[in-house]
Amino acid sequence: MNKGELIKQMADGAGITLKDAESALKAALDGIKKALKKNDKVTLVGFGTFSVSKRKARMGRNPRTGEALKIKARNIPKFSAGRELKDAVN
C-alpha cells in the first residue's frame, strides 16, 4: 500500500473527502516528526510507539577502497509495534 492508497482508505473509512483525509494524514505525520525532533515518544496504544534512538560514533570501511572512515553519532527514528498490531499481523 502506498500513501495514495492509504489516503483513499482513510477517506472511505471515515466518510470524508480525499483532500480532508490527506490533510489529516499530513497533520498526524507532522505531529509525530515534531515530537521525535524534541526527543519525545509518541505512543498510539495498541498500534505502537515511535521513539528516537541514539547511535554512537563508530569506525566503518569504504567497501570500494577498504579505507577506514569515522561515522558520526546520530539520532535515528525507531518504531516498536504494539500488541494489537502484532496480533493482527499473525
C-alpha positions in Angstrom: 0.0 0.0 0.0 1.3 3.4 -0.9 0.4 6.9 0.5 -2.3 7.5 -2.1 -4.0 4.2 -1.3 -3.8 4.8 2.4 -5.4 8.3 1.9 -8.2 6.7 -0.1 -8.8 4.0 2.5 -8.9 6.7 5.3 -11.4 8.8 3.3 -13.6 5.8 2.6 -13.4 4.5 6.2 -14.1 7.9 7.8 -16.6 9.1 5.2 -14.6 12.3 4.4 -13.1 13.7 1.2 -9.8 12.7 -0.2 -8.5 16.2 0.5 -9.5 16.1 4.1 -8.0 12.6 4.6 -4.7 13.8 3.0 -4.7 16.8 5.4 -5.4 14.6 8.4 -2.6 12.2 7.4 -0.2 15.0 6.8 -1.0 16.6 10.2 -0.6 13.3 12.0 2.8 12.6 10.4 4.0 16.2 11.0 3.0 15.9 14.7 5.0 12.6 15.0 8.0 14.3 13.3 7.9 17.3 15.6 7.6 15.1 18.7 10.6 13.0 17.7 12.6 16.0 16.9 12.2 17.1 20.5 13.2 13.5 21.6 9.6 12.8 22.8 8.0 9.4 22.4 4.7 9.0 20.6 2.6 6.1 21.8 -0.5 5.0 20.0 -2.0 2.4 22.3 -2.5 -0.9 20.5 -0.6 0.3 17.4 2.9 1.1 18.6 5.5 3.6 19.9 7.6 5.9 17.9 10.9 7.0 19.6 14.4 8.2 19.0 17.4 6.1 19.4 20.9 7.4 19.7 23.5 5.7 17.5 27.1 6.1 18.8 30.0 7.2 16.6 31.9 4.3 15.1 34.5 3.3 12.6 33.5 1.9 9.3 35.0 0.9 6.0 34.5 2.2 2.5 33.5 -1.1 0.7 35.1 0.1 -2.6 38.5 1.1 -1.3 38.7 -0.6 2.1 39.7 2.8 3.6 38.7 3.3 7.3 36.0 6.0 7.9 34.7 7.7 11.0 30.9 7.6 11.1 29.4 10.4 13.2 27.0 9.8 16.1 23.4 10.5 15.2 19.8 10.1 16.2 17.6 7.6 14.3 13.8 7.1 14.5 12.6 3.8 15.9 9.2 2.1 15.9 8.1 -0.7 18.3 4.8 -2.4 17.3 2.1 -2.7 19.9 0.4 -6.0 20.9 -2.8 -5.4 18.8 -0.7 -4.7 15.7 1.4 -7.8 16.3 -1.7 -9.9 16.8 -3.4 -8.5 13.7 -0.4 -9.5 11.5 -0.2 -13.1 12.8 
